[in-house]
Amino acid sequence: MSLSHPPRALLFDVFGTCVDWRSTVTNGLWEATRKALNATTESIPPTVALKASQMTKEEWGVFTQEWRNTYKTFTKTIASDSSKAWKTVDEHHYDSLKELLAEWQLEGLWTEEEVRHLSLIWHRLDGWSDSSRGIRELNKRFWTCTLSNGNLSLLNDLKVHAKMDFTHVFSAEQFGSYKPNPSVYLGAVEKLGLSPKDCAMVAAHLYDLKAARACGLQTIYVERPQEEVS
């Protein structure tokens, strides 16, 4: 970030930068498994019940990382090829969760309604310990805006759940692509009525910051546990 020309707006990546997706999703899947197994198991196929009962929380962490990896592949594919059919992040999370449950031989562990609810766990991610207060403090000097690949309903739910008082909520879906497509960064800048040099992208991922800088934005790196390998 330039000290001689400080930004007027801070554009925040959300997953990993502002919220701890890894812990929240892993814990949520683990708790949902325990709940399913402790309820009547007559509707759960015996082989599925056995496999789920033997899975550790660490293994659910691996499952969570694989779920996250499908999201990265999905968003980068659409970002690089505008001819690809559009799908929201919510739709992707649901479809990819069903695919992963099949790959892990866990189909039938949850009902269809429960799978749908679990796919929306990304709306209920907990913030990092410094996110809520940090954003409130930054609001005294800057506009603070989400600039995430998450859809608008997801981001608005996260804003409330994690008590992150952003002044603006921007989603990649408003600009018809996903990061790191330049249209996302430049679209947000245009909506703010600013020039790129008056905005700074804040993220825990170097690919995001490199793409923003290529569009003329300033950049601020936030280090978060394991995010550069996630």
Backbone as CSV, one residue per row, in Angstrom:
resi,resn,N_x,N_y,N_z,CA_x,CA_y,CA_z,C_x,C_y,C_z
1,MET,0.840,-1.191,0.000,0.000,0.000,0.000,0.871,1.236,0.000
2,SER,0.507,2.208,-0.798,1.277,3.443,-0.885,0.981,4.358,0.287
3,LEU,2.037,4.811,0.960,1.852,5.761,2.057,1.684,7.180,1.530
4,SER,2.248,7.454,0.353,2.128,8.792,-0.230,0.773,8.989,-0.900
5,HIS,0.134,7.891,-1.291,-1.195,7.964,-1.902,-2.067,6.860,-1.283
6,PRO,-2.510,7.040,-0.041,-3.306,5.995,0.617,-4.622,5.769,-0.111
7,PRO,-5.119,4.547,-0.107,-6.375,4.248,-0.792,-7.573,4.857,-0.075
8,ARG,-8.647,5.022,-0.818,-9.909,5.459,-0.230,-10.798,4.265,0.090
9,ALA,-10.568,3.158,-0.611,-11.398,1.962,-0.412,-10.528,0.730,-0.273
10,LEU,-10.896,-0.140,0.642,-10.232,-1.424,0.830,-11.187,-2.514,0.364
11,LEU,-10.739,-3.310,-0.600,-11.550,-4.386,-1.154,-11.060,-5.708,-0.578
12,PHE,-11.903,-6.374,0.176,-11.487,-7.556,0.925,-11.905,-8.860,0.263
13,ASP,-10.922,-9.731,0.041,-11.237,-11.132,-0.151,-11.854,-11.615,1.163
14,VAL,-12.723,-12.608,1.096,-13.429,-13.034,2.320,-13.015,-14.425,2.789
15,PHE,-13.155,-15.456,1.915,-12.816,-16.826,2.327,-11.329,-16.920,2.661
16,GLY,-11.034,-17.190,3.907,-9.637,-17.329,4.323,-9.030,-16.034,4.816
17,THR,-9.393,-14.918,4.208,-8.835,-13.634,4.629,-9.591,-13.077,5.830
18,CYS,-10.922,-13.124,5.765,-11.748,-12.583,6.843,-12.409,-13.661,7.695
19,VAL,-12.633,-14.825,7.107,-13.301,-15.903,7.843,-12.479,-17.185,7.771
20,ASP,-12.612,-17.988,8.802,-11.861,-19.246,8.939,-12.724,-20.390,8.407
21,TRP,-12.686,-20.598,7.093,-13.529,-21.624,6.486,-13.112,-23.030,6.914
22,ARG,-11.809,-23.250,7.062,-11.315,-24.600,7.324,-11.866,-25.158,8.641
23,SER,-11.726,-24.407,9.719,-12.202,-24.891,11.024,-13.719,-24.990,11.058
24,THR,-14.404,-23.972,10.525,-15.863,-23.969,10.594,-16.458,-25.139,9.823
25,VAL,-15.985,-25.371,8.603,-16.561,-26.436,7.787,-16.203,-27.813,8.348
26,THR,-14.957,-27.993,8.750,-14.555,-29.283,9.324,-15.382,-29.602,10.559
27,ASN,-15.513,-28.648,11.460,-16.292,-28.877,12.679,-17.766,-29.122,12.357
28,GLY,-18.284,-28.397,11.372,-19.683,-28.569,11.003,-19.965,-29.951,10.439
29,LEU,-19.082,-30.458,9.591,-19.259,-31.796,9.039,-19.110,-32.871,10.114
30,TRP,-18.152,-32.674,10.994,-17.936,-33.619,12.093,-19.166,-33.693,12.996
31,GLU,-19.697,-32.534,13.366,-20.873,-32.499,14.248,-22.109,-33.082,13.554
32,ALA,-22.261,-32.805,12.258,-23.402,-33.351,11.524,-23.303,-34.873,11.419
33,THR,-22.081,-35.395,11.327,-21.878,-36.845,11.289,-22.268,-37.479,12.614
34,ARG,-21.802,-36.893,13.708,-22.137,-37.419,15.017,-23.656,-37.403,15.239
35,LYS,-24.296,-36.321,14.803,-25.751,-36.203,14.967,-26.467,-37.285,14.177
36,ALA,-26.033,-37.514,12.941,-26.674,-38.529,12.103,-26.495,-39.925,12.690
37,LEU,-25.298,-40.211,13.184,-25.017,-41.542,13.718,-25.692,-41.785,15.064
38,ASN,-25.896,-40.721,15.830,-26.531,-40.864,17.143,-28.048,-40.928,17.045
39,ALA,-28.586,-40.516,15.892,-30.023,-40.648,15.662,-30.285,-42.063,15.181
40,THR,-31.515,-42.363,14.851,-31.799,-43.699,14.315,-31.012,-43.919,13.033
41,THR,-30.344,-45.015,12.914,-29.479,-45.273,11.760,-30.123,-46.228,10.758
42,GLU,-31.409,-46.533,10.938,-32.068,-47.477,10.048,-32.047,-46.998,8.605
43,SER,-32.087,-45.674,8.411,-32.128,-45.139,7.052,-30.741,-44.999,6.448
44,ILE,-29.680,-45.167,7.235,-28.310,-45.055,6.737,-27.821,-46.444,6.345
45,PRO,-27.348,-46.626,5.124,-26.813,-47.941,4.733,-25.723,-48.385,5.711
46,PRO,-25.715,-49.646,6.109,-24.753,-50.139,7.116,-23.295,-49.843,6.768
47,THR,-22.922,-49.991,5.491,-21.526,-49.741,5.120,-21.175,-48.264,5.275
48,VAL,-22.151,-47.400,4.998,-21.939,-45.951,5.149,-21.831,-45.597,6.627
49,ALA,-22.714,-46.159,7.442,-22.669,-45.887,8.876,-21.335,-46.332,9.474
50,LEU,-20.840,-47.489,9.030,-19.566,-47.990,9.542,-18.422,-47.066,9.125
51,LYS,-18.389,-46.691,7.862,-17.317,-45.822,7.374,-17.336,-44.481,8.094
52,ALA,-18.523,-43.888,8.228,-18.633,-42.581,8.881,-18.226,-42.665,10.348
53,SER,-18.576,-43.766,11.006,-18.248,-43.911,12.428,-16.748,-44.036,12.654
54,GLN,-16.029,-44.477,11.633,-14.583,-44.671,11.765,-13.778,-43.444,11.326
55,MET,-14.435,-42.485,10.708,-13.727,-41.301,10.233,-13.376,-40.365,11.380
56,THR,-12.149,-39.902,11.419,-11.703,-38.954,12.434,-11.988,-37.530,11.970
57,LYS,-11.871,-36.598,12.900,-12.049,-35.194,12.524,-10.975,-34.768,11.526
58,GLU,-9.782,-35.326,11.655,-8.708,-35.010,10.707,-9.096,-35.436,9.292
59,GLU,-9.757,-36.577,9.178,-10.196,-37.028,7.853,-11.279,-36.113,7.298
60,TRP,-12.139,-35.612,8.171,-13.122,-34.635,7.704,-12.425,-33.342,7.287
61,GLY,-11.276,-33.067,7.886,-10.484,-31.920,7.443,-9.969,-32.108,6.032
62,VAL,-9.578,-33.338,5.695,-9.149,-33.650,4.328,-10.335,-33.496,3.368
63,PHE,-11.483,-33.973,3.770,-12.702,-33.835,2.969,-12.989,-32.348,2.715
64,THR,-12.871,-31.550,3.763,-13.108,-30.107,3.649,-12.147,-29.473,2.658
65,GLN,-10.871,-29.854,2.727,-9.891,-29.301,1.801,-10.214,-29.701,0.360
66,GLU,-10.653,-30.925,0.157,-11.030,-31.351,-1.189,-12.231,-30.558,-1.688
67,TRP,-13.166,-30.273,-0.798,-14.335,-29.457,-1.164,-13.876,-28.062,-1.588
68,ARG,-12.976,-27.501,-0.816,-12.410,-26.188,-1.144,-11.668,-26.228,-2.490
69,ASN,-10.951,-27.309,-2.744,-10.209,-27.421,-3.998,-11.137,-27.415,-5.206
70,THR,-12.300,-28.053,-5.078,-13.247,-28.044,-6.194,-13.729,-26.633,-6.472
71,TYR,-13.891,-25.829,-5.432,-14.302,-24.428,-5.580,-13.242,-23.635,-6.322
72,LYS,-11.991,-23.850,-5.976,-10.910,-23.122,-6.645,-10.866,-23.459,-8.129
73,THR,-10.974,-24.736,-8.443,-10.952,-25.155,-9.845,-12.142,-24.573,-10.603
74,PHE,-13.313,-24.633,-9.984,-14.542,-24.132,-10.598,-14.451,-22.638,-10.907
75,THR,-14.044,-21.820,-9.929,-14.016,-20.375,-10.142,-12.933,-19.976,-11.146
76,LYS,-11.781,-20.627,-11.076,-10.705,-20.279,-12.010,-11.043,-20.690,-13.437
77,THR,-11.793,-21.768,-13.585,-12.205,-22.195,-14.928,-13.119,-21.160,-15.567
78,ILE,-14.103,-20.691,-14.824,-15.019,-19.682,-15.370,-14.297,-18.352,-15.565
79,ALA,-13.375,-18.027,-14.662,-12.626,-16.770,-14.796,-11.806,-16.736,-16.072
80,SER,-11.344,-17.883,-16.506,-10.464,-17.935,-17.676,-11.199,-18.229,-18.969
81,ASP,-12.488,-18.617,-18.889,-13.233,-18.980,-20.089,-14.674,-18.483,-19.977
82,SER,-14.966,-17.362,-20.617,-16.285,-16.737,-20.510,-17.376,-17.558,-21.187
83,SER,-17.005,-18.561,-21.977,-18.012,-19.385,-22.643,-18.593,-20.458,-21.726
84,LYS,-17.952,-20.674,-20.578,-18.448,-21.675,-19.633,-19.789,-21.245,-19.045
85,ALA,-20.668,-22.201,-18.832,-21.984,-21.907,-18.263,-21.834,-21.348,-16.854
86,TRP,-22.617,-20.301,-16.564,-22.532,-19.655,-15.250,-23.213,-20.508,-14.189
87,LYS,-22.616,-20.537,-13.039,-23.179,-21.205,-11.870,-22.765,-20.407,-10.656
88,THR,-23.668,-20.233,-9.678,-23.297,-19.514,-8.465,-22.440,-20.412,-7.579
89,VAL,-21.760,-19.793,-6.638,-20.947,-20.554,-5.683,-21.838,-21.459,-4.843
90,ASP,-23.033,-21.003,-4.473,-23.952,-21.860,-3.726,-24.296,-23.111,-4.527
91,GLU,-24.586,-22.943,-5.813,-24.909,-24.098,-6.653,-23.717,-25.044,-6.756
92,HIS,-22.532,-24.463,-6.901,-21.339,-25.308,-6.967,-21.130,-26.068,-5.659
93,HIS,-21.261,-25.392,-4.529,-21.035,-26.057,-3.243,-21.982,-27.245,-3.059
94,TYR,-23.226,-27.092,-3.497,-24.184,-28.194,-3.377,-23.803,-29.348,-4.303
95,ASP,-23.550,-29.032,-5.566,-23.209,-30.082,-6.529,-21.922,-30.805,-6.146
96,SER,-20.907,-30.049,-5.733,-19.620,-30.673,-5.409,-19.694,-31.468,-4.111
97,LEU,-20.529,-31.052,-3.169,-20.690,-31.833,-1.941,-21.294,-33.192,-2.273
98,LYS,-22.303,-33.215,-3.120,-22.909,-34.497,-3.499,-21.888,-35.392,-4.217
99,GLU,-21.081,-34.794,-5.072,-20.060,-35.570,-5.778,-19.026,-36.146,-4.810
100,LEU,-18.607,-35.337,-3.843,-17.610,-35.810,-2.885,-18.168,-36.914,-1.986
101,LEU,-19.418,-36.785,-1.582,-20.029,-37.831,-0.760,-20.051,-39.159,-1.527
102,ALA,-20.292,-39.081,-2.827,-20.266,-40.299,-3.642,-18.843,-40.859,-3.740
103,GLU,-17.863,-39.982,-3.958,-16.468,-40.415,-4.075,-15.963,-41.039,-2.776
104,TRP,-16.397,-40.491,-1.646,-15.963,-40.993,-0.344,-16.845,-42.143,0.155
105,GLN,-17.791,-42.583,-0.669,-18.706,-43.682,-0.330,-19.502,-43.362,0.940
106,LEU,-20.022,-42.115,0.968,-20.795,-41.659,2.120,-22.223,-41.270,1.736
107,GLU,-22.651,-41.661,0.541,-24.026,-41.359,0.136,-25.011,-42.060,1.074
108,GLY,-26.001,-41.318,1.535,-26.992,-41.865,2.452,-26.725,-41.535,3.896
109,LEU,-25.562,-40.917,4.187,-25.284,-40.516,5.568,-26.272,-39.444,6.024
110,TRP,-26.619,-38.549,5.092,-27.591,-37.487,5.380,-28.721,-37.530,4.366
111,THR,-29.870,-37.031,4.772,-30.991,-36.903,3.850,-30.688,-35.798,2.839
112,GLU,-31.488,-35.748,1.790,-31.318,-34.706,0.776,-31.445,-33.321,1.397
113,GLU,-32.396,-33.146,2.295,-32.583,-31.853,2.971,-31.358,-31.507,3.819
114,GLU,-30.790,-32.497,4.500,-29.603,-32.255,5.324,-28.387,-31.913,4.468
115,VAL,-28.249,-32.569,3.313,-27.141,-32.248,2.404,-27.269,-30.819,1.916
116,ARG,-28.482,-30.421,1.560,-28.696,-29.047,1.105,-28.318,-28.057,2.208
117,HIS,-28.715,-28.348,3.435,-28.388,-27.457,4.556,-26.880,-27.408,4.772
118,LEU,-26.210,-28.552,4.717,-24.760,-28.588,4.905,-24.028,-27.851,3.789
119,SER,-24.565,-27.886,2.589,-23.908,-27.185,1.482,-23.891,-25.680,1.702
120,LEU,-24.785,-25.201,2.555,-24.859,-23.769,2.853,-24.065,-23.387,4.102
121,ILE,-23.242,-24.304,4.590,-22.422,-23.993,5.764,-21.484,-22.829,5.483
122,TRP,-21.187,-22.600,4.197,-20.316,-21.492,3.811,-20.968,-20.136,4.080
123,HIS,-22.269,-20.118,4.365,-22.964,-18.894,4.777,-22.758,-18.631,6.273
124,ARG,-22.212,-19.621,6.979,-22.149,-19.539,8.444,-20.718,-19.673,8.958
125,LEU,-19.760,-19.222,8.174,-18.357,-19.333,8.573,-18.028,-18.322,9.671
126,ASP,-17.218,-18.748,10.622,-16.803,-17.866,11.715,-15.649,-16.973,11.258
127,GLY,-15.667,-15.731,11.720,-14.599,-14.806,11.377,-13.336,-15.083,12.177
128,TRP,-12.199,-14.674,11.627,-10.971,-14.686,12.424,-11.151,-13.731,13.599
129,SER,-10.383,-13.924,14.641,-10.591,-13.176,15.886,-10.427,-11.671,15.708
130,ASP,-9.669,-11.244,14.689,-9.435,-9.811,14.502,-10.322,-9.183,13.431
131,SER,-11.156,-9.973,12.770,-11.885,-9.461,11.612,-12.954,-8.440,11.973
132,SER,-13.816,-8.778,12.916,-14.945,-7.900,13.230,-14.462,-6.537,13.738
133,ARG,-13.603,-6.552,14.737,-13.116,-5.292,15.299,-12.259,-4.544,14.280
134,GLY,-11.441,-5.283,13.541,-10.565,-4.645,12.569,-11.341,-3.876,11.512
135,ILE,-12.407,-4.475,11.008,-13.211,-3.807,9.989,-13.900,-2.577,10.571
136,ARG,-14.396,-2.677,11.803,-15.011,-1.498,12.433,-14.011,-0.356,12.535
137,GLU,-12.781,-0.665,12.908,-11.764,0.376,13.034,-11.401,0.958,11.670
138,LEU,-11.285,0.113,10.675,-10.930,0.583,9.333,-12.033,1.455,8.734
139,ASN,-13.274,1.204,9.136,-14.386,2.011,8.632,-14.262,3.486,9.011
140,LYS,-13.441,3.789,10.008,-13.253,5.180,10.423,-12.422,5.957,9.410
141,ARG,-11.683,5.233,8.554,-10.780,5.904,7.611,-11.022,5.543,6.151
142,PHE,-11.669,4.382,5.909,-11.812,3.906,4.536,-13.229,3.388,4.295
143,TRP,-13.587,3.260,3.014,-14.676,2.378,2.652,-14.129,0.962,2.737
144,THR,-14.897,0.055,3.288,-14.492,-1.357,3.336,-15.509,-2.161,2.544
145,CYS,-15.029,-2.946,1.598,-15.923,-3.635,0.663,-15.509,-5.091,0.526
146,THR,-16.477,-5.972,0.513,-16.152,-7.340,0.144,-15.887,-7.362,-1.359
147,LEU,-14.959,-8.180,-1.787,-14.789,-8.485,-3.212,-14.434,-9.959,-3.279
148,SER,-15.473,-10.754,-3.262,-15.342,-12.202,-3.117,-16.045,-12.912,-4.257
149,ASN,-15.645,-14.145,-4.503,-16.344,-14.975,-5.472,-17.663,-15.509,-4.934
150,GLY,-17.862,-15.414,-3.627,-19.127,-15.838,-3.051,-20.282,-15.013,-3.591
151,ASN,-21.462,-15.643,-3.743,-22.614,-14.903,-4.239,-23.128,-13.921,-3.186
152,LEU,-23.977,-12.999,-3.622,-24.399,-11.905,-2.739,-25.117,-12.400,-1.490
153,SER,-26.006,-13.378,-1.630,-26.719,-13.863,-0.448,-25.759,-14.481,0.552
154,LEU,-24.756,-15.185,0.054,-23.738,-15.777,0.926,-22.981,-14.683,1.672
155,LEU,-22.535,-13.668,0.949,-21.735,-12.608,1.571,-22.551,-11.797,2.573
156,ASN,-23.799,-11.544,2.261,-24.633,-10.805,3.210,-24.882,-11.624,4.473
157,ASP,-25.031,-12.933,4.326,-25.184,-13.786,5.511,-23.900,-13.808,6.339
158,LEU,-22.747,-13.879,5.675,-21.476,-13.867,6.402,-21.266,-12.549,7.126
159,LYS,-21.648,-11.465,6.488,-21.507,-10.150,7.116,-22.241,-10.105,8.454
160,VAL,-23.433,-10.690,8.479,-24.226,-10.706,9.717,-23.661,-11.728,10.698
161,HIS,-23.417,-12.963,10.218,-22.973,-14.039,11.104,-21.654,-13.714,11.798
162,ALA,-20.694,-13.199,11.028,-19.366,-12.918,11.585,-19.215,-11.486,12.074
163,LYS,-20.328,-10.734,12.052,-20.337,-9.346,12.556,-19.254,-8.495,11.876
164,MET,-19.235,-8.573,10.553,-18.272,-7.805,9.770,-19.023,-6.655,9.094
165,ASP,-18.832,-5.454,9.604,-19.631,-4.304,9.176,-19.037,-3.599,7.961
166,PHE,-18.905,-4.327,6.859,-18.411,-3.729,5.633,-19.345,-2.600,5.188
167,THR,-18.771,-1.553,4.622,-19.607,-0.462,4.120,-20.263,-0.817,2.793
168,HIS,-19.663,-1.725,2.036,-20.208,-2.167,0.757,-20.031,-3.683,0.638
169,VAL,-20.977,-4.332,-0.017,-20.869,-5.767,-0.289,-20.887,-5.962,-1.800
170,PHE,-19.739,-6.359,-2.352,-19.611,-6.650,-3.773,-19.296,-8.133,-3.954
171,SER,-19.927,-8.721,-4.946,-19.700,-10.115,-5.293,-19.277,-10.210,-6.749
172,ALA,-18.448,-11.200,-7.046,-18.024,-11.414,-8.423,-19.211,-11.636,-9.349
173,GLU,-20.312,-12.198,-8.826,-21.460,-12.472,-9.687,-22.035,-11.195,-10.297
174,GLN,-21.788,-10.048,-9.660,-22.255,-8.776,-10.217,-21.502,-8.398,-11.483
175,PHE,-20.350,-9.010,-11.696,-19.495,-8.634,-12.820,-19.351,-9.756,-13.839
176,GLY,-20.147,-10.821,-13.682,-20.240,-11.857,-14.689,-19.058,-12.790,-14.814
177,SER,-18.203,-12.829,-13.808,-17.067,-13.742,-13.842,-16.617,-13.989,-12.411
178,TYR,-15.470,-14.613,-12.264,-14.884,-14.851,-10.953,-13.447,-14.358,-10.945
179,LYS,-12.976,-13.998,-9.749,-11.548,-13.684,-9.629,-10.743,-14.922,-10.014
180,PRO,-9.613,-14.739,-10.711,-8.868,-13.494,-10.919,-9.151,-12.782,-12.247
181,ASN,-10.348,-12.916,-12.819,-10.660,-12.193,-14.047,-10.627,-10.688,-13.776
182,PRO,-9.959,-9.901,-14.621,-9.850,-8.455,-14.391,-11.192,-7.741,-14.270
183,SER,-12.238,-8.277,-14.915,-13.539,-7.613,-14.874,-14.087,-7.493,-13.458
184,VAL,-13.682,-8.402,-12.578,-14.173,-8.366,-11.195,-13.553,-7.187,-10.449
185,TYR,-12.247,-7.048,-10.535,-11.569,-5.957,-9.829,-11.981,-4.594,-10.401
186,LEU,-11.962,-4.493,-11.719,-12.277,-3.217,-12.353,-13.764,-2.879,-12.222
187,GLY,-14.612,-3.897,-12.188,-16.037,-3.656,-11.980,-16.321,-3.068,-10.615
188,ALA,-15.638,-3.575,-9.589,-15.822,-3.044,-8.238,-15.328,-1.610,-8.144
189,VAL,-14.196,-1.342,-8.760,-13.643,0.023,-8.767,-14.636,0.980,-9.424
190,GLU,-15.216,0.552,-10.540,-16.178,1.403,-11.254,-17.422,1.662,-10.412
191,LYS,-17.916,0.633,-9.724,-19.105,0.814,-8.883,-18.858,1.806,-7.761
192,LEU,-17.621,1.874,-7.302,-17.279,2.833,-6.247,-17.070,4.238,-6.801
193,GLY,-16.955,4.373,-8.120,-16.716,5.679,-8.720,-15.306,6.178,-8.475
194,LEU,-14.373,5.243,-8.329,-12.984,5.594,-8.050,-12.085,5.113,-9.183
195,SER,-10.823,5.447,-9.101,-9.832,4.901,-10.022,-9.136,3.741,-9.325
196,PRO,-8.522,2.831,-10.093,-7.858,1.686,-9.464,-6.826,2.080,-8.411
197,LYS,-6.081,3.159,-8.649,-5.041,3.554,-7.705,-5.616,4.019,-6.371
198,ASP,-6.918,4.313,-6.345,-7.557,4.746,-5.096,-8.115,3.576,-4.297
199,CYS,-7.904,2.369,-4.775,-8.418,1.163,-4.118,-7.275,0.207,-3.811
200,ALA,-7.421,-0.541,-2.743,-6.433,-1.556,-2.386,-7.142,-2.886,-2.166
201,MET,-6.610,-3.925,-2.781,-7.126,-5.283,-2.567,-6.450,-5.864,-1.337
202,VAL,-7.245,-6.422,-0.437,-6.738,-7.017,0.798,-7.015,-8.519,0.732
203,ALA,-5.966,-9.335,0.792,-6.176,-10.776,0.630,-5.059,-11.574,1.269
204,ALA,-5.363,-12.834,1.553,-4.379,-13.771,2.100,-3.848,-14.688,1.016
205,HIS,-4.108,-14.329,-0.256,-3.709,-15.177,-1.380,-2.960,-14.330,-2.405
206,LEU,-1.751,-14.740,-2.729,-0.918,-13.953,-3.631,-1.488,-13.875,-5.041
207,TYR,-2.136,-14.948,-5.514,-2.687,-14.912,-6.878,-3.735,-13.805,-7.001
208,ASP,-4.513,-13.605,-5.944,-5.554,-12.573,-5.914,-4.907,-11.182,-5.964
209,LEU,-3.878,-11.008,-5.168,-3.196,-9.716,-5.114,-2.466,-9.413,-6.422
210,LYS,-1.847,-10.420,-7.032,-1.154,-10.199,-8.301,-2.134,-9.780,-9.388
211,ALA,-3.306,-10.396,-9.407,-4.314,-10.039,-10.404,-4.837,-8.625,-10.176
212,ALA,-5.033,-8.260,-8.914,-5.503,-6.907,-8.605,-4.452,-5.861,-8.970
213,ARG,-3.207,-6.163,-8.674,-2.132,-5.217,-9.000,-2.008,-5.032,-10.508
214,ALA,-2.207,-6.093,-11.267,-2.155,-5.985,-12.727,-3.248,-5.069,-13.267
215,CYS,-4.308,-4.873,-12.467,-5.398,-3.967,-12.858,-5.179,-2.549,-12.325
216,GLY,-4.062,-2.323,-11.652,-3.733,-0.986,-11.162,-4.108,-0.714,-9.732
217,LEU,-4.626,-1.718,-9.010,-4.986,-1.519,-7.609,-3.755,-1.637,-6.724
218,GLN,-3.807,-0.997,-5.584,-2.810,-1.230,-4.559,-3.130,-2.576,-3.892
219,THR,-2.177,-3.131,-3.168,-2.396,-4.447,-2.569,-1.886,-4.502,-1.135
220,ILE,-2.592,-5.289,-0.332,-2.230,-5.493,1.072,-2.338,-6.991,1.366
221,TYR,-1.244,-7.572,1.798,-1.215,-9.004,2.092,-1.498,-9.247,3.569
222,VAL,-2.423,-10.172,3.844,-2.754,-10.581,5.209,-2.379,-12.050,5.348
223,GLU,-1.497,-12.359,6.259,-1.079,-13.748,6.424,-2.045,-14.494,7.338
224,ARG,-2.567,-15.602,6.830,-3.453,-16.450,7.606,-2.944,-17.894,7.546
225,PRO,-3.177,-18.671,8.605,-2.665,-20.042,8.647,-3.109,-20.891,7.457
226,GLN,-2.170,-21.479,6.748,-2.380,-22.457,5.683,-3.033,-21.897,4.410
227,GLU,-3.286,-20.585,4.356,-4.042,-20.088,3.214,-3.255,-20.096,1.905
228,GLU,-1.943,-19.977,1.959,-1.203,-19.993,0.702,-1.113,-21.381,0.082
229,VAL,-1.528,-22.393,0.826,-1.548,-23.747,0.263,-2.979,-24.243,0.130
230,SER,-3.953,-23.341,0.275,-5.354,-23.758,0.253,-6.056,-23.269,-0.987
